[in-house]
């Protein structure tokens, strides 16, 4: 489908729209949204809806919405540049590494991973494709919606098979950081517990010695606090969805805030800071609103890709260092982060 040529603009410049189009016969009975898509890059439906609500999209002088059907000879006027309606890759998905075989990005918590389940550019894989046009990225390592960190995709079928084999054989691994209550006494260890589902439709994995799939998670304590610990973990093989979360729960230390595998144990600053004073008339907000788990590091031979802690987890760790320093350790003397209340 090709776009029609812009019509001549009126002489009164102050009343002229950004651009106008006369609808040709080939676009008779085409929807406004499909027509805008045909003008260039695919448009963002939310931006189109916003422009329509503001009366910046008009058909024959009357404001219209995206579902309007066009007819031959109609005059479409846009008080907004077409390019400003184009769908953009979300800046919150940041490319960390790329080469001929591999794309590695960092996604925020709350962004769904799977394109097939979401659509309309609202998933990590779709946004990765928008950032790097070309052959569609092939996901190799998946993340839960609420988990932040590494999104790993191959650029070809061969690269997908190669990296998948490396993850299964232990030649490559993804390491997670998790904040837990009651950290283990040992500095490192493993959880070797088969995991399965009570029902096929369940999202949650549970220990199942008889029918569960064997899987093993290695962990070590990165940092200790009073009542909390920062752990680094990785699956000893390719792992499975939820393995890290399920194994943390199996050893009695689910990630803080993980409602699926623990309690609704949101942490408030008043629980950490002894002299906390609540501001009058303002309810206290939790420090973290999601599971305290982050896919932090990809290791494969000499390649090491790090995904920095997102702001919410970085603030949580900073508050723990400030108010919950482990016995015998001085609290962080650096500049304090903003208080959360």
C-alpha positions in Angstrom: 0.0 0.0 0.0 1.5 3.4 -1.0 0.8 6.7 0.7 -1.0 9.5 -1.2 0.8 12.7 -1.9 0.1 15.6 0.5 -2.4 18.1 -0.7 -1.5 21.7 -1.1 -1.7 23.6 2.1 -4.0 26.7 2.4 -2.6 30.2 2.2 -3.4 31.1 5.8 -0.3 29.6 7.5 -1.7 30.1 11.0 -4.7 27.9 10.2 -2.8 25.2 8.3 -2.5 21.7 9.7 0.9 20.0 9.9 0.0 18.0 6.8 -3.1 17.0 4.8 -3.9 14.2 2.5 -6.6 13.6 -0.1 -7.7 10.0 -0.1 -7.2 8.2 -3.4 -9.4 5.5 -4.9 -6.9 2.7 -3.8 -7.5 3.6 -0.2 -11.3 3.7 -0.4 -12.8 1.9 2.7 -9.4 1.6 4.4 -9.4 2.4 8.1 -7.7 5.5 9.3 -5.3 3.4 11.4 -4.2 1.3 8.4 -3.8 4.4 6.3 -1.5 6.0 8.9 0.5 2.8 9.0 0.9 3.0 5.2 2.4 6.5 5.4 5.7 5.2 6.9 6.6 3.4 10.1 3.9 1.5 12.0 2.1 3.9 14.3 1.6 3.7 18.0 -2.1 3.3 18.6 -1.9 5.1 22.0 -0.4 8.1 20.3 -3.0 8.1 17.6 -5.8 7.9 20.2 -4.2 10.8 22.2 -4.0 12.9 19.1 -7.6 12.1 18.2 -8.9 13.0 21.7 -7.2 16.4 21.3 -8.9 17.0 18.0 -5.7 16.9 16.0 -6.9 14.4 13.5 -9.7 15.6 11.3 -11.6 14.1 8.3 -13.4 16.6 6.1 -13.0 19.2 8.9 -14.5 17.0 11.7 -12.5 15.3 14.5 -12.3 11.5 14.1 -10.8 8.5 15.8 -8.6 5.7 14.6 -11.5 3.4 13.7 -12.9 5.8 11.1 -13.3 4.3 7.5 -11.9 6.5 4.7 -13.6 7.1 1.3 -12.3 8.3 -2.0 -12.0 12.1 -2.0 -11.9 12.6 1.8 -9.5 15.2 3.1 -7.5 14.0 6.1 -5.9 16.7 8.2 -3.2 16.0 10.8 -2.2 18.7 13.3 0.7 16.5 14.3 3.7 15.3 12.2 3.2 11.7 11.0 6.6 10.8 12.2 5.6 11.7 15.8 2.9 9.0 15.7 5.4 6.2 14.9 5.8 3.3 17.2 9.1 3.6 19.0 11.2 1.1 20.9 10.9 1.6 24.6 14.0 3.3 26.0 13.8 1.2 29.1 15.0 -1.8 27.2 18.8 -1.1 27.0 21.2 -3.0 24.7 24.2 -4.2 26.7 26.0 -6.3 24.1 25.7 -7.2 20.5 27.8 -9.1 18.0 27.2 -11.2 14.8 25.5 -13.9 16.8 24.1 -12.4 19.9 21.9 -9.6 21.3 21.9 -9.0 25.1 19.6 -6.3 26.6 18.3 -5.4 30.1 14.6 -5.2 30.7 12.8 -3.6 33.6 10.4 -5.4 36.0 6.8 -5.3 34.7 7.7 -5.6 31.0 6.4 -9.0 29.7 9.0 -11.1 27.9 7.0 -13.1 25.4 5.9 -11.4 22.2 3.5 -14.2 21.3 1.5 -13.6 24.5 1.3 -9.8 24.3 1.4 -8.3 20.8 1.4 -4.6 19.7 5.0 -3.9 20.6 4.4 -4.4 24.4 6.9 -7.2 25.1 10.7 -7.4 25.5 11.3 -9.4 22.4 9.2 -7.1 20.2 11.0 -4.0 21.6 14.3 -5.7 21.0 13.3 -6.2 17.4 12.4 -2.5 17.1 15.8 -1.5 18.5 17.7 -3.8 16.0 15.7 -4.3 12.8 16.5 -7.3 10.7 16.0 -11.0 11.3 13.7 -11.4 14.3 15.7 -12.1 17.5 15.4 -15.7 18.8 15.0 -15.7 22.6 17.5 -18.0 24.3 17.0 -17.0 27.9 13.5 -16.1 29.2 12.5 -13.9 32.2 9.3 -13.6 34.2 7.4 -10.4 33.8 8.2 -9.2 37.3 11.9 -10.1 37.1 14.3 -7.4 35.8 17.6 -8.0 34.0 19.1 -9.9 31.1 17.2 -10.6 27.9 19.3 -12.8 25.6 18.5 -13.5 22.0 20.3 -15.1 19.1 20.5 -13.6 15.6 20.3 -16.9 13.7 19.2 -20.5 14.1 22.8 -21.7 14.3 23.6 -19.1 17.0 20.5 -20.1 18.9 21.5 -23.8 18.9 25.1 -23.0 19.9 24.2 -20.8 22.8 21.4 -23.2 24.0 24.0 -26.0 24.0 26.4 -23.8 26.0 23.8 -23.1 28.6 22.8 -26.7 29.0 26.4 -27.9 29.2 27.5 -25.2 31.7 29.8 -23.5 29.2 27.6 -20.5 29.7 25.4 -19.4 32.6 23.1 -16.6 33.7 23.6 -15.5 37.3 20.8 -13.9 39.4 20.9 -11.6 42.4 18.2 -12.0 45.0 17.5 -10.4 48.3 16.2 -12.8 51.0 15.2 -12.8 54.6 17.2 -15.0 57.0 20.3 -15.6 54.9 21.9 -19.0 55.1 24.7 -19.4 57.6 27.1 -20.9 55.1 28.7 -18.7 52.5 27.8 -20.9 49.6 25.9 -24.1 48.8 23.5 -25.7 46.4 19.8 -26.7 46.2 19.3 -30.1 44.5 15.6 -30.6 44.6 13.5 -32.0 41.7 10.7 -29.6 40.7 7.3 -30.2 39.2 3.7 -28.8 39.0 0.7 -30.1 40.9 -1.4 -29.4 37.8 -0.2 -28.8 34.2 -1.9 -25.4 34.2 -0.1 -24.2 37.4 2.5 -21.5 37.1 4.1 -22.4 40.4 6.8 -25.1 40.7 6.9 -27.3 43.8 9.4 -29.9 45.2 8.4 -33.3 43.8 10.9 -36.1 44.6 8.9 -38.7 42.7 7.8 -37.0 39.5 9.7 -33.7 39.4 12.4 -32.9 36.9 15.9 -33.0 38.4 17.4 -29.6 38.7 20.2 -28.0 40.7 20.9 -24.4 41.7 24.2 -23.1 43.1 24.3 -20.1 45.4 26.6 -17.9 47.4 26.2 -15.0 49.8 27.3 -11.8 48.2 26.5 -9.5 51.2 25.0 -9.9 54.6 22.7 -7.5 56.5 20.8 -7.7 59.8 18.0 -10.0 58.9 18.6 -10.0 55.2 21.1 -11.4 52.6 22.0 -10.6 49.0 22.6 -13.9 47.2 24.0 -14.7 43.8 22.6 -17.9 42.2 22.7 -19.8 38.9 21.3 -23.1 37.6 23.8 -25.8 37.0 22.2 -26.6 33.7 20.0 -24.7 31.3 17.5 -24.4 34.1 13.7 -24.0 33.8 11.2 -21.3 34.2 10.9 -20.3 37.9 13.7 -22.6 39.0 15.6 -20.0 40.9 12.5 -18.7 42.7 11.2 -22.2 43.5 14.6 -23.4 44.8 14.9 -20.3 47.1 11.5 -21.1 48.5 12.4 -24.8 48.8 15.3 -23.9 51.2 13.0 -21.6 53.2 14.4 -18.3 51.9 12.1 -17.0 49.1 13.0 -13.7 47.5 11.6 -10.8 49.3 8.2 -9.8 47.9 7.7 -13.0 45.9 4.0 -13.6 46.5 3.9 -16.7 44.4 6.6 -18.5 46.3 6.4 -16.9 49.7 4.3 -14.5 51.7 3.3 -10.9 50.9 6.3 -9.7 52.9 6.8 -6.3 51.4 9.5 -4.3 53.2 8.9 -0.8 54.6 11.5 1.7 55.6 10.0 1.8 59.1 11.1 -1.9 59.5 14.7 -1.0 58.8 15.2 2.5 60.2 14.9 2.6 64.0 14.1 6.4 64.2 11.7 6.4 61.2 9.1 9.1 61.4 6.0 8.7 59.3 4.8 11.9 57.6 1.4 12.9 58.8 -1.4 12.1 56.4 0.8 10.1 54.0 0.6 6.3 54.1 4.0 4.6 54.0 4.9 2.9 50.7 6.9 -0.3 50.5 10.5 0.0 49.4 9.9 -2.6 46.7 6.7 -3.6 44.9 7.8 -6.8 43.2 10.1 -9.9 43.8 13.6 -8.9 44.8 15.3 -10.9 42.0 17.4 -9.7 39.1 19.1 -11.5 36.2 22.4 -9.8 36.6 25.2 -11.5 34.6 25.9 -13.6 31.5 29.1 -15.5 31.5 30.4 -17.4 28.4 34.1 -17.9 28.2 35.7 -14.5 28.1 32.4 -12.8 27.5 30.9 -11.3 30.7 27.8 -9.0 30.3 26.5 -7.3 33.4 23.0 -5.8 33.8 23.2 -3.1 36.5 20.7 -3.2 39.4 17.5 -1.2 38.5 16.7 1.8 40.7 14.2 0.0 42.9 16.6 -2.8 43.9 19.6 -0.4 44.1 17.6 1.7 46.6 16.6 -1.4 48.6 20.3 -2.5 48.8 21.4 1.0 49.8 18.8 1.2 52.6 19.9 -2.2 53.9 23.5 -1.1 53.9 22.6 2.1 55.7 20.2 0.8 58.3 20.9 -3.0 58.6 24.7 -3.3 58.5 25.7 -6.8 59.7 27.2 -7.0 63.2 30.8 -6.1 63.1 30.5 -4.1 59.9 30.2 -0.4 59.6 27.3 1.1 57.7 28.0 2.6 54.4 29.4 6.0 55.0 28.6 7.3 51.5 25.9 9.8 50.6 22.5 8.5 51.6 19.8 7.8 49.0 16.6 9.7 49.1 14.2 8.6 51.9 11.2 6.4 50.9 8.0 7.1 52.6 
